[in-house]
Amino acid sequence: MAKEKITYRCSDCGWTSPKWVGQCRECGAWGTVDQAGQAS
């Protein structure tokens, strides 16, 4: 069974990342990156 990948998304600009980060790399906002769900 393949491991499901979790993605993280900035609630301000919509930028996505394969791992959690404290600051959005696109808009620079802090604390806005949350788990978005499972990527297929």
C-alpha positions in Angstrom: 0.0 0.0 0.0 1.4 3.4 -1.0 1.9 6.0 1.7 -0.6 8.9 1.3 1.0 12.3 1.1 -0.3 15.2 3.2 -0.2 18.7 1.8 -0.2 22.0 3.7 -1.9 25.2 2.4 -1.7 28.9 3.3 -5.1 30.2 4.3 -4.2 33.7 3.1 -2.8 33.1 -0.4 -3.4 29.4 -1.2 0.2 28.5 -1.5 0.8 24.7 -1.0 3.7 22.8 0.4 4.5 19.1 0.9 5.7 19.8 4.4 4.6 22.1 7.3 6.3 25.4 7.6 5.7 28.2 10.1 5.8 31.0 7.5 4.3 31.0 4.1 7.0 31.1 1.5 4.7 32.9 -1.0 3.1 35.8 1.0 5.3 35.7 4.1 2.4 35.4 6.6 3.2 33.6 9.9 0.9 30.8 11.3 -1.4 30.5 8.3 -0.1 27.2 6.9 -2.4 24.3 7.9 -2.9 20.7 6.8 -5.0 20.8 3.6 -5.6 17.1 3.3 -4.4 14.0 1.4 -2.9 14.4 -2.0 -3.3 11.5 -4.5 
